[in-house]
């Protein structure tokens, strides 16, 4: 009997090893990428300090301690007043020493608003890819450009591990305005509450909607409805919403242009038409809330910095904002906890605790 059990275990381990080797062989790129991401994430985790230690550190500036205290308030408000899931997130602190630590790349077809998608085992399909090492991101960006894709590479201010790990407070967060900080924290906590596999557009639009809603409520709760903090955030949101609507409208114009192309046009001719239209879209955005732009100190994007991948970002993150807003207001009479309970039931989360 004992020999039979040992033989079974031996064969089981051999089979498991064969399966693992086979998986890596057929998914080498994904496995390598996963290893690098895990390495980058663990490097950060092992370099964090407990928030309690930071707050007890007499050499740490009091002004920054107040920002950390504010993050704890925001997190508690998100759990108590919005009903987001409690977690150990933001109980640790990571000092970036003034350097970005994560870059996200997106890619899109040159004459079609179709995002490139990356498929990863277990976690699903995404239309973006993150890197903790910029040289690796630059290398893949260059390869995508050579393959003809439009690309964008952006620094990331925060990310969510969906509750699998403790997401740290990043030192860069401490310089954000109160409103932006609240929206960011609540956005990421939303991912840890409800995350639908293979539905990036839903996840990001929902997190943005809840982040904005929660930030406005938190600022009103902490500082009052007539506070400067709330007025500044609402003005910033007003401009961001107007700019998003403008870019989404522009994306529709680009889509119509690409669909009008016939087979007689060369790529050079298509590119000329494309650049001309993008230039018109971006230039006309300068008129949006022109007076308020000075107050917000926003620098408008230049047309030569824009391509299809830039528009895809707005379609991914902003295109469904009105749908959530209308559903929340009309069907749930602005009862947020009831709306969140409905969303959890209607869209089963892929988060496993």
C-alpha positions, 0 to 999 in steps of 0.5 A: 500500500505504501509503495503504491502511494509513493508510486502515485505521488512520483507519477503525479509529480512527473506529470505536474512537471511535464505540464508546467514545462509544457505550459512554459514552452507554449506560453514562453513570452507570457511566462517571461513577462509574468516573471518580470512583473512578479520580480518588479512587484516583489522588489517594491513590496520588499522595499516598503515600510509599514505606515505605522513605522513611517508615522513614528519616524521623527525624520519624516516630514510632518507635511507628508505625514498629513498626506498619509493620514488623508489617504487613510481617511479616504480609504476609510470613507470608501469602505464606510460610506461607499461600501467598497471592500476593506483591504490591507491596501495603503498600509505600507509606503514605498519611496520612489526617490522621485523616479517613476516605477511603472510604465504602461504601453498601448498599441493600435492599428494605424488606420483602424481604431482597434487596440492590440490585445495581450492575452495572459493566463488566469488574469485574462485579456488586456489592451495595455501592458505594464513594465517596471523596467522602462528599457523593456517597455521602450524595446517592445514599443520600438518593435510595435512601431516597426510592425506598423502600430501606433503606440503610447507609453505613459507613466503610471501613478498607481495600480491595483493587484486586485487584493492579491497583494498589499498595494502600497502608498507611493511617495508620488501620491503625496504631491497630488491635490486632495481631489485627485488623491481621493479619486485615485485611491477610490478608483484603485479600491474599486478594482479590488471590489469588482473586477470583471475578467476580459472586460477592461472597458467596463472595469476602467469606466466603472472605476473612473465613475466611482473614483470621481463620485467618491472624491466629490462626496469625500471632499464635501464630507471633509471640507464642506460643499463650498470648500476650495478643495471641492470647487477646484476638483469639480472645475478640473473634472468639468474640463476633463469631462469636456476634453474626454467628450471632445476626444471621443467625438474625434475618435468617431471622426477618425473611424469614419475617415478610416472606413472611407479609405479605398484600396487605391490610396497608398499608406502615405496618402492615408497617413496625410489624411490621418495627421490632418484630421488629428491636428484639427481635432487637437487644435480645436480642443484648445478652445475648451474652457479656455479661461479655466485652463489658466486656473487649472494650469493644464498643458494641452497636448500637441498634435504631433504627440497624438496617434490612434493609441491616444484615442483608444485610451479615451475610448477605454477609460471614458466612453461609458461614463454617461451610462453609469451616471444615468443608470445610477441616477435614474434607476437607483435614485442616486443610492450608491450602496444599492447601485454597487450591490446591483453591479456586484450581482449583475457582473460577477467579479473574477477576484478570488480572495 
